[in-house]
């Protein structure tokens, strides 16, 4: 099976592309902007998160206590621009979530 296509399909169902804004007086403009790509999964299915981390060669896997799951997350803008977003340009999502990817890309 093609791993790249598998990852896009998995992210289509379970992935999240977000940009959070937090007030920070020490930041220019007074706001911290944090883009993030993530996928959460139950601990007994962590293999797919490890596969993504290996495939993208970036990101981290951490416990998400609010949902009692594990989360693979990429927050580095450099990694998002050079590794994650090029993947989804070449292997786009097939659902309406692709619009989220496109908006996220513009934000990053």
ABEGO torsion letter per residue (X at the ends): XBAAAAAAAAAAAABBBBBBBBBBAABBGGBBBBBBBBBBBBAAAAAAAAAAAAAAGBEBBBBBAAAGBBBBBBABAAAAAAAAAAAAAABBBABAAAAAAAAAAAAX
